[in-house]
Amino acid sequence: MSSFNKLRLLHQARKNQWLKPSELEGLQIKKLRHMVKHAYNNTIFYREKFKSAGIHPNDIKTLNDLNKIPFTTKEELRQQKLESRLVQGLDLRKCFVTETSGSTGIPLKVVYDEAADDFSKAINLRSHIENGLRLRSKWAVFGDPHHYQKPRWFQKLRIFNATQISAFDPVSKQIEMLGTLNPEVLGGYTSSIKLIAEEIDNKEMENVNPKMIFGTSELLDSQTRKYINSVFDLEMVDHFGCVELNRTAWECREHMGYHIDADSVIMEFVENGESVSPGERGEIVYTGLYNYAMPLIRYRIGDIGIPSDESCSCGRGLPLMKLVEGRSDSFMQTSDGRIFSPIIWTLIIRQISGISQLKAIQERKDKIKIQVVKNDMFSQYTPNQIVSKVRTIMGNEVIVEVETVDEIPKDKSGKVRSAISNVKIEW
C-alpha cells in the first residue's frame, strides 16, 4: 500500500470519530454487509457455519440481524485448520502473523494482510494522536520483542517512531533505557508500567518524566491507575482490545468511559445469548469490519463490559463502554527481589510449540510449578524448553517443575488464570 493511502487511512479515521452516531451506524451496516458476504464466499469456516445455521449473507441487512448468526468461539477456531479460517488463496508470506493466548493460556494464530495491518495501525494511532502524541514525540513502548515489526519508512525518519523495550528485560535494564531516552510518552503493558512506577517511586528517581502514558493489553484497575498517576503526576489513558481485533476501545482526556472504535468493529454485549441494556454487564462479542484476511464474526472474547448510552463531553460520536472487567493474574517475585509481570506467561506460551494451555503457580520465591495441557506438537523436549525459558527470564536458581494435565482447573469465579502466586510481593 502506498504511503499516500496510509496517510489517507489515518486522516479518515480521525474524521470518523466526529461522525454522528447515526452516521457511524450507517457506516457499520455497510461494512458489515460487505464483510459477511466476503466471509461466506471466501472462507471455508464461515461458509459452513452459515449453511449449518440455515442463513445466507442476504439475510443480514441491519445490525439487529447479527443475532441470526451463531457465535464464534476461540475453542472453535483452534479446532479448525488455519487455512479454513483464512480467505482462500492468501499468501502468508505477505501477511503479519501473530499469536494470542490471553489469561487462559490457549494460543490462537491471528493473521492480518497488509491492508488490514495498515488500517489497524491508523485506528491505533488515532487514539494516541487525540490524546497528545505528536509526529516526533519521543515514545517508548513495553512489549514482546518477538512481535516487533520492521520500521516503516516514516519511522526511519523518526515520525511516530516508538522505541521498543522488552518486557522480558529486568526492570533495572528497562529503567536504564528509559533514563537514556527520557521519553515524553510511555506505552504498552500496564503491568510493565506499574513495575517501572514502583522502581521510580522506591528509589526516588527523577530522570524518567513522561508527559503521557498509554496502558494496554491488561486490566487497569482503579488502584493501579491512581498509583501510576501519582508517581508520574499525570492522568494516564487506557486502551482496550485484543490480539485478534487489535485496539477496539480507548479513553479520551475526559475519562468518561472507553470510546468504541465503531468504524473498525461492532461490539455487542450479551448475556444468555441476548443483548443487555445500557448500564448492564455483558460478555463482549466482536465482529471485525476490516480484516478480510481472517474474518471474525460474532467472536466471543471472554471479557466483560458495560455499554453506555451516554454521550462524552468531548463531542465524539463514537459510542461509550462504561467499564471493562478483564481477567486478573498475578505478579511474581524471585529471591533476588526482582518482580515479574503476569504478561510474561502470555509471551512465553507464544514461543514454545506443543502447549495448548498453561498455568504458572509460584509456590515459593525459588519454586514455580507449570501446569501444561499438551497439543499435537508436544514432544519429549517441550518440558525442558519450558524450564529453560523460565530460567532464562527469572534466573537459574528458580526450581521449575512441569506437570502435564488434562485440563487447567478453574478458580472459584469459574475463570482459568494463567498465573497465580502464593508469595507476598515486597514492593
Legacy VTK file of the C-alpha trace (Angstrom):
# vtk DataFile Version 3.0
C-alpha trace
ASCII
DATASET POLYDATA
POINTS 427 float
0.000 0.000 0.000
1.358 3.419 -0.903
2.381 5.991 1.692
-0.405 8.234 0.423
-3.043 5.588 1.145
-1.682 5.044 4.650
-1.941 8.752 5.400
-5.430 8.726 3.883
-6.490 5.942 6.293
-5.262 7.936 9.284
-6.951 11.111 8.043
-10.234 9.256 7.510
-10.032 7.591 10.930
-9.617 10.975 12.599
-12.635 12.294 10.700
-14.800 9.263 11.513
-14.668 9.852 15.263
-16.670 13.068 14.827
-19.459 11.461 12.793
-22.932 11.444 14.331
-23.979 8.132 15.948
-26.495 7.568 13.143
-23.763 8.113 10.536
-21.455 5.682 12.310
-24.230 3.079 12.411
-24.781 3.512 8.684
-21.044 3.005 8.114
-21.105 -0.133 10.272
-24.050 -1.612 8.378
-22.336 -1.015 5.044
-19.097 -2.628 6.233
-20.961 -5.486 7.956
-22.832 -6.479 4.801
-19.614 -6.471 2.814
-17.699 -8.493 5.434
-20.440 -11.113 5.854
-20.665 -11.633 2.099
-16.873 -11.801 1.809
-16.528 -14.328 4.656
-19.262 -16.538 3.190
-17.820 -16.524 -0.315
-14.131 -16.789 0.557
-13.643 -18.784 3.782
-14.481 -22.428 4.365
-15.179 -21.864 8.062
-17.895 -19.219 7.723
-19.462 -20.726 4.603
-20.008 -23.977 6.535
-21.090 -22.084 9.669
-23.719 -20.079 7.787
-25.034 -23.113 5.938
-25.305 -25.120 9.173
-27.339 -22.294 10.700
-29.567 -22.056 7.623
-28.698 -18.431 6.878
-27.339 -16.545 3.875
-25.452 -13.221 3.698
-28.556 -11.627 2.155
-30.325 -12.254 5.486
-28.005 -9.757 7.208
-29.265 -6.264 6.384
-29.110 -4.406 9.710
-27.151 -4.567 12.973
-30.151 -6.281 14.593
-29.777 -9.120 12.090
-26.442 -10.058 13.662
-28.240 -12.210 16.216
-29.188 -14.579 13.380
-25.518 -15.573 13.152
-24.174 -18.127 15.663
-21.334 -17.065 17.954
-17.728 -17.909 17.081
-15.555 -19.097 19.983
-11.800 -19.274 20.400
-12.001 -23.018 21.062
-13.981 -23.462 17.866
-11.316 -21.615 15.860
-8.496 -23.595 17.463
-10.093 -26.824 16.284
-10.104 -25.608 12.690
-7.177 -25.761 10.294
-5.716 -22.298 9.795
-6.436 -22.491 6.057
-10.175 -22.904 6.648
-10.307 -19.721 8.734
-8.414 -17.597 6.227
-9.531 -16.179 2.912
-8.716 -18.705 0.206
-5.570 -18.016 -1.804
-3.963 -15.819 0.872
-0.162 -15.567 0.695
1.010 -15.781 4.327
4.476 -14.554 3.313
2.940 -11.137 2.722
0.969 -11.124 5.975
1.594 -10.241 9.602
1.091 -13.458 11.575
0.922 -13.324 15.356
-0.471 -15.443 18.169
-2.604 -14.835 21.198
-3.039 -16.737 24.414
-4.655 -14.396 26.927
-5.179 -15.294 30.559
-6.441 -18.775 29.674
-3.100 -19.635 28.104
-4.760 -21.007 24.942
-2.856 -19.868 21.821
-4.551 -18.918 18.572
-2.880 -17.801 15.362
-4.061 -14.456 14.027
-3.368 -13.194 10.513
-3.524 -9.643 9.127
-2.831 -8.906 5.496
-1.067 -5.653 4.603
-4.275 -3.683 4.113
-5.685 -4.819 7.474
-2.407 -4.134 9.262
-2.287 -0.607 7.851
-5.912 0.074 8.783
-5.325 -1.283 12.281
-2.329 0.995 12.766
-4.364 4.003 11.646
-7.091 3.204 14.187
-4.472 2.722 16.897
-2.625 5.938 16.051
-5.893 7.870 16.140
-6.357 7.434 19.873
-2.709 8.268 20.571
-2.804 11.447 18.492
-6.105 12.552 20.023
-4.501 12.220 23.457
-1.396 14.252 22.650
1.052 12.127 20.652
2.904 14.185 18.058
4.787 13.237 14.896
8.204 13.299 16.536
7.322 12.592 20.162
9.954 10.519 21.958
7.945 7.366 22.584
8.837 4.165 24.461
6.663 1.043 24.334
6.901 -2.092 26.508
6.192 -5.259 24.560
7.226 -8.649 23.249
10.389 -8.444 21.069
9.180 -11.450 19.062
6.349 -9.279 17.734
8.440 -6.293 16.691
7.900 -5.364 13.069
10.434 -3.804 10.751
10.352 0.020 10.918
8.297 1.655 8.192
9.800 4.437 6.067
8.246 7.163 8.228
9.580 5.554 11.414
13.079 5.666 9.964
12.504 9.418 9.692
11.575 9.392 13.414
7.900 10.011 12.667
5.596 8.151 15.106
8.651 6.063 15.932
8.386 4.165 19.208
11.472 2.721 20.905
10.663 -0.884 21.810
11.552 -2.093 25.317
11.364 -5.812 26.007
9.037 -6.819 28.833
11.426 -9.752 29.368
14.299 -7.483 30.393
14.987 -6.867 34.097
13.336 -3.714 35.416
16.791 -2.236 36.051
17.638 -2.507 32.339
14.274 -1.047 31.358
14.874 1.890 33.699
18.340 2.376 32.211
16.889 2.542 28.693
14.214 4.992 29.808
16.814 7.171 31.531
18.837 7.345 28.322
15.830 8.036 26.107
13.882 10.265 28.526
10.650 9.655 26.596
7.741 12.066 26.500
5.361 9.132 26.007
5.203 5.714 27.675
3.000 2.918 26.387
2.470 -0.822 26.413
1.703 -3.467 29.006
0.023 -1.921 32.039
1.804 -4.307 34.417
5.201 -3.272 32.993
4.361 0.389 33.521
3.348 -0.392 37.090
6.694 -2.104 37.746
8.523 0.930 36.369
6.426 3.205 38.587
7.282 1.092 41.651
11.001 1.260 40.878
10.945 5.009 40.311
8.882 5.585 43.441
11.025 3.394 45.702
14.325 4.844 44.503
13.005 8.406 44.169
14.332 8.614 40.622
13.887 11.836 38.679
15.277 11.024 35.242
12.083 9.489 33.803
9.374 12.117 33.318
6.833 11.181 30.649
4.127 13.681 29.786
1.621 10.992 28.835
1.133 7.263 29.473
-0.942 4.782 27.487
-1.772 1.443 29.111
-2.918 -1.564 27.132
-3.254 -5.380 26.960
-4.257 -5.805 30.618
-6.953 -4.704 33.020
-6.283 -1.286 34.518
-7.887 -1.360 37.951
-8.595 1.873 39.824
-5.835 1.279 42.382
-3.154 0.780 39.720
-4.381 3.800 37.777
-4.288 6.001 40.883
-0.789 4.816 41.773
0.718 5.334 38.302
-0.911 8.772 38.089
0.525 9.786 41.458
4.067 8.628 40.645
4.208 10.446 37.303
1.856 13.318 38.216
-0.404 12.897 35.180
-3.649 11.277 34.024
-2.840 8.055 32.167
-5.006 6.916 29.260
-6.160 3.318 28.941
-6.649 1.323 25.753
-8.713 -1.827 25.376
-8.588 -4.585 22.792
-7.219 -7.997 21.939
-4.716 -9.515 19.530
-7.497 -10.891 17.333
-9.075 -7.476 16.688
-6.246 -5.227 17.906
-7.326 -1.982 19.615
-11.116 -1.740 19.944
-11.798 0.987 22.530
-9.942 3.849 24.210
-10.221 6.691 26.648
-10.076 10.352 25.703
-8.930 13.081 28.093
-12.426 13.407 29.561
-12.200 9.870 31.039
-15.963 9.333 30.769
-15.532 5.782 29.510
-13.969 3.925 26.593
-14.766 5.149 23.074
-15.578 2.088 20.946
-13.877 2.115 17.538
-17.198 1.740 15.744
-15.634 2.258 12.313
-13.457 -0.852 12.744
-15.518 -3.194 14.915
-19.067 -3.945 16.029
-19.139 -4.613 19.755
-22.099 -6.448 21.270
-22.706 -7.030 24.976
-24.646 -10.207 25.620
-25.864 -12.365 28.484
-27.513 -15.747 27.943
-27.365 -15.085 24.213
-29.338 -11.801 24.415
-28.133 -8.201 24.214
-28.046 -6.389 27.538
-29.377 -2.883 28.142
-27.127 0.156 28.712
-25.673 0.016 32.196
-25.873 -3.789 32.427
-22.942 -6.199 32.409
-22.485 -8.318 29.313
-19.951 -10.538 27.619
-18.214 -8.710 24.768
-18.830 -10.143 21.292
-16.865 -8.735 18.351
-17.443 -8.510 14.625
-14.410 -7.165 12.798
-15.049 -4.808 9.898
-11.695 -4.554 8.131
-9.554 -7.710 8.340
-10.589 -9.531 5.181
-7.660 -11.957 5.513
-9.143 -13.560 8.647
-12.771 -12.562 9.202
-14.155 -12.740 12.735
-17.928 -12.528 13.049
-19.689 -12.565 16.435
-16.480 -13.639 18.136
-16.755 -14.274 21.887
-13.635 -12.891 23.520
-14.445 -13.750 27.151
-14.129 -10.217 28.588
-16.962 -8.385 30.300
-18.043 -4.816 29.635
-20.911 -2.435 30.323
-22.355 -0.477 27.367
-23.350 3.125 27.897
-25.951 5.279 26.153
-24.321 8.471 27.405
-22.501 10.945 25.175
-18.966 12.012 26.033
-18.423 15.699 26.730
-15.611 15.630 24.145
-18.270 15.581 21.408
-17.122 12.449 19.602
-19.812 10.290 18.054
-18.059 7.043 18.948
-20.218 5.084 21.446
-19.016 4.566 25.000
-18.330 1.489 27.071
-18.514 2.428 30.730
-16.494 -0.345 32.311
-14.180 -3.145 31.366
-13.776 -6.144 33.633
-10.775 -8.051 32.332
-9.340 -11.230 33.765
-6.839 -10.871 36.583
-3.430 -12.509 37.000
-0.568 -12.349 39.496
2.805 -10.693 39.726
5.693 -12.877 40.884
8.842 -12.019 42.858
12.071 -14.029 42.909
14.564 -14.419 45.763
16.758 -11.572 44.493
13.836 -9.143 44.706
13.008 -8.898 41.004
9.304 -8.660 40.217
7.801 -10.144 37.057
4.633 -9.092 35.307
1.927 -11.712 34.632
2.225 -10.821 30.951
5.426 -12.907 30.686
3.380 -16.141 30.684
1.409 -14.916 27.693
4.703 -14.162 25.936
6.331 -17.479 26.861
3.481 -19.610 25.578
3.706 -17.911 22.185
7.312 -19.054 21.800
7.001 -22.765 22.609
5.214 -25.250 20.375
3.373 -28.117 21.984
1.434 -26.108 24.584
-2.325 -25.959 24.316
-2.808 -24.330 27.711
-0.549 -23.220 30.554
-0.780 -22.129 34.170
2.133 -20.982 36.334
1.859 -21.380 40.112
4.536 -19.788 42.278
4.833 -21.848 45.457
7.960 -20.140 46.827
10.221 -17.370 45.615
12.527 -20.017 44.180
9.933 -22.546 43.011
7.340 -22.441 40.236
5.067 -25.235 39.062
3.964 -25.116 35.433
0.782 -26.978 34.541
0.573 -27.747 30.829
-2.129 -29.134 28.587
-0.415 -30.726 25.578
-1.267 -30.324 21.922
-0.192 -32.373 18.900
3.214 -30.655 18.717
4.183 -31.576 22.287
7.371 -33.677 22.413
9.811 -35.102 24.950
11.786 -31.883 24.614
8.918 -29.484 25.402
9.236 -29.654 29.233
12.950 -28.829 29.001
12.162 -25.928 26.687
9.733 -24.559 29.269
12.242 -24.929 32.113
14.986 -23.285 30.052
12.800 -20.351 29.013
11.574 -19.673 32.569
15.100 -19.815 33.990
16.428 -17.550 31.256
13.924 -14.915 32.310
13.623 -15.431 36.071
17.073 -16.847 36.945
18.838 -20.211 37.022
18.249 -20.574 40.753
14.486 -20.937 40.221
13.198 -24.501 40.539
10.762 -25.194 37.700
8.508 -28.230 37.784
6.473 -29.073 34.680
3.315 -31.111 35.097
1.122 -32.257 32.202
-2.607 -32.239 32.959
-5.777 -32.973 31.010
-7.196 -29.540 31.777
-6.360 -26.432 33.798
-8.703 -26.153 36.781
-10.848 -23.043 37.102
-10.776 -20.768 40.134
-13.773 -20.089 42.384
-15.118 -17.493 39.969
-15.139 -20.051 37.167
-12.214 -18.480 35.325
-8.969 -20.065 34.171
-5.959 -17.979 35.168
-2.542 -18.307 33.559
-0.636 -17.269 36.688
-1.083 -17.231 40.432
1.447 -16.529 43.158
1.339 -17.742 46.734
4.220 -15.388 47.589
3.543 -11.962 49.037
5.132 -9.266 46.889
7.563 -6.983 48.713
7.260 -3.793 46.684
LINES 1 428
427 0 1 2 3 4 5 6 7 8 9 10 11 12 13 14 15 16 17 18 19 20 21 22 23 24 25 26 27 28 29 30 31 32 33 34 35 36 37 38 39 40 41 42 43 44 45 46 47 48 49 50 51 52 53 54 55 56 57 58 59 60 61 62 63 64 65 66 67 68 69 70 71 72 73 74 75 76 77 78 79 80 81 82 83 84 85 86 87 88 89 90 91 92 93 94 95 96 97 98 99 100 101 102 103 104 105 106 107 108 109 110 111 112 113 114 115 116 117 118 119 120 121 122 123 124 125 126 127 128 129 130 131 132 133 134 135 136 137 138 139 140 141 142 143 144 145 146 147 148 149 150 151 152 153 154 155 156 157 158 159 160 161 162 163 164 165 166 167 168 169 170 171 172 173 174 175 176 177 178 179 180 181 182 183 184 185 186 187 188 189 190 191 192 193 194 195 196 197 198 199 200 201 202 203 204 205 206 207 208 209 210 211 212 213 214 215 216 217 218 219 220 221 222 223 224 225 226 227 228 229 230 231 232 233 234 235 236 237 238 239 240 241 242 243 244 245 246 247 248 249 250 251 252 253 254 255 256 257 258 259 260 261 262 263 264 265 266 267 268 269 270 271 272 273 274 275 276 277 278 279 280 281 282 283 284 285 286 287 288 289 290 291 292 293 294 295 296 297 298 299 300 301 302 303 304 305 306 307 308 309 310 311 312 313 314 315 316 317 318 319 320 321 322 323 324 325 326 327 328 329 330 331 332 333 334 335 336 337 338 339 340 341 342 343 344 345 346 347 348 349 350 351 352 353 354 355 356 357 358 359 360 361 362 363 364 365 366 367 368 369 370 371 372 373 374 375 376 377 378 379 380 381 382 383 384 385 386 387 388 389 390 391 392 393 394 395 396 397 398 399 400 401 402 403 404 405 406 407 408 409 410 411 412 413 414 415 416 417 418 419 420 421 422 423 424 425 426
